[in-house]
């Protein structure tokens, strides 16, 4: 499951979809994933998406909207909101500081 999330971060994953891929119940998937990874699957996915976005902001000139779509957010606004909640600065501020 971890590989699916890492390889396809932009896919609209749900616990139900991951459980179906694994052939287990949602509860079993969520419990096992949390035991092995240390956090629930959707929490992990959010962190992974934001880490990828942070890297792309630092390493590319892609627009924030393009980065948002590539990592699984529907808009630049959605990415910006999540990014600021986690990193404490906007994606643009992150990019400026990384330069």
Sine and cosine of phi, psi and omega as CSV:
sin_phi,cos_phi,sin_psi,cos_psi,sin_omega,cos_omega
0.00,0.00,-0.63,0.78,0.01,-1.00
-0.86,0.52,-0.68,0.73,0.00,-1.00
-0.88,0.47,-0.66,0.75,0.03,-1.00
-0.86,0.50,-0.72,0.69,-0.01,-1.00
-0.90,0.43,-0.65,0.76,-0.02,-1.00
-0.95,0.32,-0.62,0.78,-0.05,-1.00
-0.98,0.21,-0.48,0.88,-0.06,-1.00
-0.75,-0.66,0.89,0.46,-0.07,-1.00
-0.90,0.43,-0.44,0.90,-0.03,-1.00
-0.99,0.16,-0.20,0.98,0.02,-1.00
-0.90,0.44,0.62,-0.79,0.00,-1.00
-0.97,0.23,0.93,0.37,-0.08,-1.00
-0.91,0.42,0.56,-0.83,0.20,-0.98
-0.73,-0.68,0.30,-0.95,0.07,-1.00
-0.88,0.48,-0.62,0.79,0.01,-1.00
-0.88,0.47,-0.67,0.74,0.00,-1.00
-0.92,0.40,-0.67,0.75,0.03,-1.00
-0.91,0.42,-0.67,0.75,0.01,-1.00
-0.89,0.45,-0.65,0.76,0.02,-1.00
-0.89,0.46,-0.67,0.74,0.03,-1.00
-0.89,0.46,-0.59,0.80,-0.04,-1.00
-1.00,0.08,-0.25,0.97,-0.01,-1.00
0.96,0.27,0.51,0.86,0.03,-1.00
-0.75,-0.66,0.14,-0.99,0.04,-1.00
-0.96,0.28,0.32,-0.95,0.05,-1.00
-0.86,0.51,-0.69,0.72,-0.03,-1.00
-0.89,0.46,-0.69,0.73,0.01,-1.00
-0.90,0.44,-0.69,0.72,0.01,-1.00
-0.89,0.47,-0.76,0.65,-0.04,-1.00
-0.87,0.49,-0.68,0.73,-0.02,-1.00
-0.90,0.43,-0.75,0.66,-0.05,-1.00
-0.92,0.39,-0.68,0.73,0.02,-1.00
-0.86,0.51,-0.73,0.68,-0.01,-1.00
-0.89,0.46,-0.65,0.76,0.04,-1.00
-0.88,0.48,-0.67,0.74,-0.10,-1.00
-0.99,0.14,-0.61,0.79,-0.12,-0.99
-0.99,-0.16,-0.44,0.90,0.03,-1.00
0.99,-0.16,-0.02,1.00,0.06,-1.00
-0.41,-0.91,0.37,-0.93,-0.01,-1.00
-0.90,0.44,0.39,-0.92,-0.08,-1.00
-0.84,0.54,-0.67,0.74,-0.05,-1.00
-0.96,0.29,-0.50,0.86,0.09,-1.00
-0.92,0.39,-0.69,0.73,0.06,-1.00
-0.86,0.50,-0.73,0.69,-0.03,-1.00
-0.87,0.49,-0.67,0.74,0.04,-1.00
-0.87,0.50,-0.73,0.68,0.02,-1.00
-0.88,0.48,-0.66,0.75,0.02,-1.00
-0.89,0.45,-0.73,0.69,0.01,-1.00
-0.86,0.51,-0.69,0.73,-0.02,-1.00
-0.94,0.35,-0.58,0.81,0.07,-1.00
-0.90,0.43,-0.67,0.74,0.05,-1.00
-0.89,0.45,-0.67,0.74,0.02,-1.00
-0.88,0.47,-0.69,0.72,0.01,-1.00
-0.86,0.50,-0.68,0.74,0.03,-1.00
-0.89,0.45,-0.70,0.72,-0.03,-1.00
-0.92,0.39,-0.58,0.81,0.05,-1.00
-0.89,0.45,-0.61,0.79,-0.01,-1.00
-0.97,0.23,-0.61,0.79,-0.21,-0.98
-0.98,-0.21,-0.16,0.99,-0.04,-1.00
-0.73,-0.68,0.17,-0.99,0.11,-0.99
-0.97,-0.23,0.23,0.97,0.01,-1.00
-0.83,0.55,0.53,-0.85,0.06,-1.00
-0.93,0.38,0.35,-0.94,0.03,-1.00
-0.89,0.45,-0.60,0.80,0.06,-1.00
-0.89,0.46,-0.67,0.74,0.02,-1.00
-0.91,0.40,-0.65,0.76,0.04,-1.00
-0.90,0.43,-0.68,0.74,0.02,-1.00
-0.83,0.56,-0.75,0.66,-0.01,-1.00
-0.90,0.43,-0.64,0.76,-0.04,-1.00
-0.91,0.42,-0.54,0.84,-0.05,-1.00
-0.98,-0.19,0.03,1.00,0.13,-0.99
0.95,-0.30,0.23,0.97,0.08,-1.00
-0.98,-0.21,0.59,-0.81,-0.07,-1.00
-0.97,0.26,-0.30,0.95,-0.04,-1.00
-0.37,-0.93,0.26,-0.96,0.08,-1.00
-0.89,0.45,-0.60,0.80,0.00,-1.00
-0.88,0.47,-0.71,0.70,0.00,-1.00
-0.88,0.47,-0.70,0.72,0.05,-1.00
-0.89,0.46,-0.72,0.69,-0.04,-1.00
-0.86,0.52,-0.67,0.74,0.00,-1.00
-0.89,0.46,-0.76,0.65,-0.01,-1.00
-0.91,0.41,-0.66,0.75,-0.04,-1.00
-0.89,0.46,-0.73,0.69,-0.02,-1.00
-0.91,0.41,-0.60,0.80,0.03,-1.00
-0.88,0.48,-0.62,0.79,-0.06,-1.00
-1.00,0.04,-0.71,0.70,-0.11,-0.99
-0.99,-0.12,-0.22,0.98,0.05,-1.00
0.99,0.15,-0.02,1.00,0.05,-1.00
-0.65,-0.76,0.34,-0.94,0.04,-1.00
-0.95,0.30,0.32,-0.95,0.08,-1.00
-0.83,0.56,-0.63,0.78,0.00,-1.00
-0.91,0.41,-0.67,0.74,0.06,-1.00
-0.89,0.46,-0.65,0.76,0.04,-1.00
-0.85,0.53,-0.74,0.67,-0.02,-1.00
-0.88,0.47,-0.69,0.72,-0.03,-1.00
-0.90,0.44,-0.68,0.74,0.00,-1.00
-0.93,0.37,-0.53,0.85,-0.02,-1.00
-0.97,0.24,-0.31,0.95,-0.07,-1.00
-0.96,0.27,0.00,0.00,0.00,0.00
